[in-house]
Amino acid sequence: MSTLTITLEDSEARLLELAARKEHQPVEAWARVRLRRAAGDLLQNGEEPAARFAPSPEWLALFGAWSGDDSITLPARSPVREIPSLD
């Protein structure tokens, strides 16, 4: 068995502790499962797991394509209401 040591910011370590506690697992077990899952995704798909959720070039080309279409109108907005001061 190998040992992996990582350095985390205090806020990151606290986040991991809270997530592990929520699933009733020690931090080491919680992290081991997620690292194994991330590595398996990477090897299985040949790409970074986050890349699967990135917008495709086709989607990016269409993004904002309706901006020059005058037949699309925005609904009327209600007037802005005053918010009383909390002071």
C-alpha positions as CSV (number, residue, x, y, z in Angstrom):
1,M,0.0,0.0,0.0
2,S,1.2,3.5,-0.8
3,T,0.8,6.7,1.1
4,L,-0.1,10.0,-0.5
5,T,0.5,13.3,1.3
6,I,-1.1,16.5,0.1
7,T,-1.0,20.0,1.3
8,L,-4.3,21.8,1.7
9,E,-5.4,25.3,2.7
10,D,-7.1,25.3,6.1
11,S,-10.4,26.1,4.4
12,E,-10.0,23.2,2.0
13,A,-9.2,20.8,4.8
14,R,-12.3,21.9,6.7
15,L,-14.4,21.4,3.6
16,L,-13.1,17.8,3.2
17,E,-13.7,17.1,6.8
18,L,-17.3,18.3,6.6
19,A,-18.0,16.3,3.4
20,A,-16.5,13.1,4.9
21,R,-18.4,13.6,8.2
22,K,-21.7,14.1,6.2
23,E,-21.1,10.6,4.7
24,H,-20.0,9.1,8.0
25,Q,-16.5,8.3,6.7
26,P,-13.0,9.1,7.8
27,V,-11.4,11.8,5.6
28,E,-8.9,9.2,4.3
29,A,-11.6,6.8,3.1
30,W,-13.7,9.6,1.6
31,A,-10.7,11.0,-0.3
32,R,-9.6,7.6,-1.5
33,V,-13.0,6.9,-3.0
34,R,-13.1,10.2,-4.8
35,L,-9.5,10.0,-6.1
36,R,-10.1,6.4,-7.4
37,R,-13.3,7.6,-9.1
38,A,-11.5,10.6,-10.7
39,A,-8.6,8.5,-11.9
40,G,-11.0,5.9,-13.3
41,D,-13.0,8.6,-15.2
42,L,-9.8,10.0,-16.6
43,L,-8.5,6.6,-17.8
44,Q,-11.8,5.4,-19.1
45,N,-12.7,8.4,-21.1
46,G,-9.2,9.6,-22.1
47,E,-10.1,13.1,-21.0
48,E,-10.3,15.2,-17.9
49,P,-13.5,14.6,-16.1
50,A,-14.3,18.3,-16.1
51,A,-13.8,18.5,-19.9
52,R,-17.0,16.4,-20.4
53,F,-19.0,19.2,-18.9
54,A,-17.3,22.0,-20.8
55,P,-19.4,23.6,-23.6
56,S,-18.6,22.3,-27.1
57,P,-17.2,24.6,-29.8
58,E,-20.6,24.2,-31.6
59,W,-22.5,25.4,-28.5
60,L,-20.1,28.3,-28.1
61,A,-20.6,29.3,-31.8
62,L,-24.4,29.4,-31.2
63,F,-24.1,31.3,-27.9
64,G,-25.6,34.7,-28.5
65,A,-26.7,33.9,-32.1
66,W,-30.1,35.5,-31.5
67,S,-28.6,38.8,-30.4
68,G,-29.3,40.4,-33.8
69,D,-32.8,39.0,-34.3
70,D,-35.3,41.9,-33.9
71,S,-38.3,39.5,-33.8
72,I,-37.4,38.4,-30.3
73,T,-38.6,40.9,-27.7
74,L,-38.0,40.9,-24.0
75,P,-41.0,41.1,-21.7
76,A,-41.8,44.4,-20.0
77,R,-40.1,44.8,-16.6
78,S,-41.9,46.0,-13.6
79,P,-40.6,49.2,-12.0
80,V,-37.9,48.8,-9.4
81,R,-39.3,49.1,-5.9
82,E,-37.6,50.9,-3.1
83,I,-36.1,48.8,-0.3
84,P,-36.2,50.4,3.1
85,S,-32.9,51.0,4.8
86,L,-31.9,48.7,7.6
87,D,-30.4,51.5,9.6
